Amino acid sequence: MKAVRVHQYHADPKIDDIPEPKLAGPLDVIVKIGGAGVCRTDLHILEGQWAEAMNPELPYVIGHENAGWVHEVGEGVTNVAVGDTVILHPQPSCGLCLACRAGRDMQCENAFFPGLSDNNGGMAEYLRTTARAA
C-alpha cells in the first residue's frame, strides 16, 4: 500500500510502498482510510519536536486524524462491522485500566497514538486501530 512516512526530521515526508497492516488482537480494526487530516501536530512531528517525547522509530507513517470504512475486524469486535463508515479517535485506549474505568481515557496506561508513537498513522491506504477508537 502507499503511505506517507517520515524518514528524517526537518525534511519532507516521502510516499512509500509498505505492507498493509494486519490484525494483532481480537479487538483490532483495520480501516480503509477515506480521509487523513493534517494538523499542526503533524508539522511539529516533521520539525522533530515530538522526537524526544515519543521516540518513534523512523521511518513511520504519520496521520492521527482519520476517517474511513471498516475493512476487517478482530474476532472480539462487536461495535462495528466490515463496511461501516467510521471516524477514529486519535488515541486508542484500552477501556480496562484504572484510568479508563475512571473515565480518564487520555491517561490510559495502554494508549497509543497512531502517527505519533511507534504505531503507523492514517496517511496510508489502511490503518490498524482498536474497536474502542472506531
Number of C-alpha atoms within 10 A of each C-alpha: 12 15 23 23 25 22 16 16 17 14 11 13 18 15 15 14 12 14 10 14 16 14 16 12 13 13 18 22 29 24 30 22 21 17 17 18 12 14 11 8 15 19 13 14 19 21 15 16 15 18 17 8 10 14 12 16 12 13 16 22 28 28 26 24 21 25 21 23 21 23 18 19 24 18 12 11 17 10 11 17 16 13 13 13 17 18 17 19 18 20 21 21 25 20 18 13 15 13 17 18 12 12 11 13 20 13 14 21 15 14 16 19 20 26 25 25 20 17 18 26 27 31 26 26 19 25 28 23 30 25 24 18 16 24
